[in-house]
Amino acid sequence: MKGIQNHVRCYLLNIIARILLRLPIGGHRRERPIGSCCFASREPEVSSAAKPGTADRKSFTVFDIWEKLGVTEHLGGVKATRRLIDLCGIVPGQFVLDIGCGTGYTACLLAKEYGANVVAADISPKVLEWARKRIAREGVGAAVKTTEANAEDLSFLDDSFDCVIAESVLIHCDPEKALPELHRVLKPGGTLGANETTFLKPPPSELMELLRGSSLGGKIGALQEHEWLAALKVAGFKDTSSTVSKLDLTGQFVDHLRVDGVRRYVSALVRGLLDPAMSGPFLNRRMIGAWREYPAYVGYGLYVGKKV
C-alpha cells in the first residue's frame, strides 16, 4: 500500500509537468492539416467535423496523453479561467475564438454563462472529439462550433473576433508567429486573453534544459512576465496588463474533479499510471527530482492586450 501511495504522490507532483506538456498548438507537429475556416459577414463559418487526411504517427509522444485521456489541463484551473474571462470583459453576443480549446471546458463556459458565440479550435482532431462530446453534454452546440486550426497559421479572415482566449497555448508556439496571427483575427478594439506558464524568477539552466529538451517530445517556451508582455507589444497589442500567480497544486487537483468529474478523472489517472508509455516520461528520477526542486520558479500569468 505504501508503494502505491508513493506512486500516486509522485504522479500528482508531476501534474505540473503534464500541464506544461499540454498538446502543442503551433509549430511542433506540422503534419496536422490546418483548419479551413472562413467567415461570412459577421458570424464564423466553421466545420464541426474533423478534417480528413491527418497523417498517422508511428510512435507515441507525451503530447498524445491528452488525446488518450481527454482531461482538461492548464495552470490555475477554473479560477484562472474565470478571472481571465472577466479581465477580457466578454459580454453576451460577442464572437470568441478559444484557440487550443482542449476538451472544450472554457468554450462551454463562455457559451453557457457569458452568452458568447464561440469557435473552439485545436490542432488535434482527437482532442476536438473530446471537445464535441462535452459540447453535446452541455447542450451548447448552437453557440459553440469546433474546427481544427494552427495558432501560428490561422485561416480566419482579418478582424473576425471580439476576443481570443488562449490557455497554455503560446508556450508551445513560436510567439513571433502566433501572436501576430491572434492580433490579425481580432476586430479593432478586440481583446486577447492568455494564461501562460510564467517563470517567477530567472530559471536555472537545468530547468530550461529539461523544458526545452527533445526527450520531452517538444520544446516548451515559458517566459518571465516582462518577456511575455514584450512579446505582446511586439505583436501590436496595446494597453497590455498582467497578473502573475504561484502554483496551487491542491486547488489544481480539486479543479480536475470539478471539471472532469471524480469518476472520469480518477479513471484517467489510473490509466495514465498503468500505461508505461504515458507515465514513463514523468515517473522517473530526473522529472520527479526536478519538480521537487524547481516549483518556486514556475507559476502562471494572465495576460491581456488590446487591438486598436
N, C-alpha and C positions, 0 to 999 in steps of 0.2 A: 504493500500500500504506500509506503514512504517513497518508493521509487516512482510510482505513478504520480504522486503529488509533486515530486520534483520535476517530472517531465511537464506536467501541466503548468507549473510555475514558470519554467523556462519558456514554455510556449507563450504565456501571457507577457513575459518580458519582451518577447520578440514581436508582439503585436505592432510595436512602433516600427520595427524593421519591415514588416509586411506592408504597413501603411506607406512607408517611403517607397516601397517597391510595387506600388499600385500599377495597374495596367497602363502602359505609356500611351500618350495621346498624340504625340507627334514625333516623327523623325526616326525612331529606332526600329520600326518594323514596316518598312516601305512596301513590303509585298502586299499589304492590305489595300484594297481599292479605295479611292477617295469617293465620298458621297457625291451624288449628282443632284444636289438640291438647287432649287431656283425659287424666285419669288414672283408673284403677280404684283399687283399694285401695292397691297398692304400686307396681306396675310401670307406667311410662309407656306409654300407647297413642297412637302417632303414626303418621301416614301415611308410607309410603315412596315416594309419588309426588308430583310437583309439583302444586300447586293450579291448577285451571283459571281462566281468566278474567283472566290477567295482561295488563295493558294494554301494547300495543306502543308503544315510544318512537320518536319521529320523528328524533331526532338523536343522534349519538354523543357520549358524555361519557367522561372519563377513568376513570370507575367501570366502564366496560364492558371495560377492559383485562383484569381478572381473569376475566370471563365468557368472553372470547375466547381467552385464553392458557392458563388453567387451571393456573397455578403458585401455589405457596404463598408467602405473604409475611407476616412480622411481625418486628419488631426483636428481635435476639438469637438468632434461629434456633432450631435444635433444642436447643441448650444451655439457652436460656432456657425453652423449653417443659418440658424435663425438670426443671429447677430449680423451676419454678412448681408442677408436679405434686407434687414432693417436699414443697414448703412447705405444700401443702394436705393432705398426709397421706392421700392416696387409697389405699384398701385394696380387695381383691377383693370383689365383690358389691355395691358401692355404686352408686347411680344418679347419674350425672353429666350435666349439661347443658353441652354445648360450644356456646355461643352465638356466632354469627358464625364457623361452623366452616370456612368457605372450602372448600378442596378435600379436607378430611377427614383430613389427616395426624394431627392431635392426637387426633381421635376414634378412629382406628385404633390409635394408640399406646396410648391408655388401655385399649382392649379387649384388645389382644394382650399387653401387658407388665404391666398393672396389674389385669387381671381385672375391669374396671368394666363396668357396663351403661350405654351412652351414648346420649343423644339429641343428634344433630348437627343444629343449627338454623342457618339463614341466611335472610336476607331475599330472596336472589336464587335463583329457580328454576334458572337456568343454572348457577350455581356449585354448586348441590346436585346437578346432573347429574354434574359433575366428581367431587364427593364420593362419589356412589354407585358410580362406576366404580372409584375407589380402594378403597372398602369391599369391592367384589366381588373385586378383585385380591388384597386382603389376606385374604380369606376370613373376615371378621368380621361378616357380615350378621346372624347370630343375636344379636350383642351390641350392634350399632350400628344405630339407626333414624334416619331423616332426616325433617325437617319444615321447612316454611317458617315463619318467625317473625320478629317485630319486637321488638327488645330493649326498646323503650320501651312496648310494649303486649303483653305475653305472655299467651297464653290457657291456660297451665298452671294447675292448681289450686294453692292455697296449700300450703306445706310438702311439696313434691314431690321435691326433690333433696337428696342428701347434699352435693353440691358443684356449683358453677358455675364454668366456665373461660371467660374472655373474653380474647382476644388481639387487640390492635389493633382494638378494638370501640368502646370508650367515647369515643374521640376523635371519632367520627362521630355520636355521640348527644348528647342533652341529658342530662347526668349527673343532673339533678334528676328526670328521668323514668325513665331506665334503671336507675339504681342501686336505687331503691326496688322496682322490679319484680324485679330479681335477688334482692334481700333477701326479697321476698314468697314466691318459689317455693322458697327453701331451707327445709329442715327445721330445727327448733330444734337448735342445735349444728352446723349445716351451715356450709360454708366457701366463700367467694368467692375465687378467684384470678384476678387480672387482670394482663396485660402491656400496658402503655400507654406511648405516646410521652411523654417527660418532658423538660421544659426543665431543663438542668443549672444554669442561672443566668437571671436576668431577661432575656427576649429583647428585642432591639431592635424598634422599631415596624415597620421594613421587613420583618422576618421574619414578624411577626404578620399584617401586611397580605397577604403572599404566601400564607400558610397559610389565611387566612380569606377570601381574595378569591374572588368568584364566578367568575372566569375559570378556576379550577381545577375547577369543577363541583360544589363543595360546601365548606362551612366545616369546618375542621379544628380541633378544640378541645383541643390539647395544653395541659397544665398543668405547673406545678412540683410537686415532690414533696409539699410541705406542702399544696398545694391539692388534690391527689388524695386525700391522707389525710383532709383536712377534708370532702371530698365523701362519702367512705365513712362517716364518722362521722355526718354529717347524715342519711344514708340509714338509719341504725340499726345499722351494723356496729360490733362491739366487738373488742377485742384486735387492733387493726389493726397491721400492720407493713409495712415497705417495704425494698426493696433496689434501688438505682439504679446503672446502669452506663453507661459510654460506649459509643459505637458501634464495631463491629469489622467494617468492610465486607469485608475479606478473608475473615473467618470466615463472614460472611453469604453470600458468593458460594459458598464451599465447601459450606455447608449446602444451598444450592439444588441443587447437583449431587448431594448425598446423598439429598435428599428427593424431588426430581423426576426424577432420572436425568440423565446427561450429555446423551444424545441429545434427550430431551424438553425440557430447559431451554434448550439451545443453539438448538433449533428455535424455541422460544417467543421467545428473544432476537432471532433473525434476523427472525421475523415482525413483532415489535414495531418493529424498526429500519426495516423496509421499508414499514410502513404509516404514512403521514404522519398519519393520524387519531390513532394511538396514540403515535407518537414526538414529534409536534409540540408537545404541551403540556410536554414535558420537555427536548427538544433545542432549546432556544432560549437566547439570551444571558442573559435575566433569570434563568431557572431554574438554568442551569449556573453562573452567577456567584454566585447565592445559596448553592448547595451547596458552593462553594469557600470562601465567606466565613463561613458560619454553622455548620459541623459541630460546633464546640466548644460550641454552645448546646444541641444536641439529643442526647438519649440515650433510654434506656427504663427503666421501673421495674416491678418485680414487687411487686404489692400484694395483701395477704391480709387478710381480715376475717371475723369470725365472726358468726353469727346466734345470739343467746342467748334 
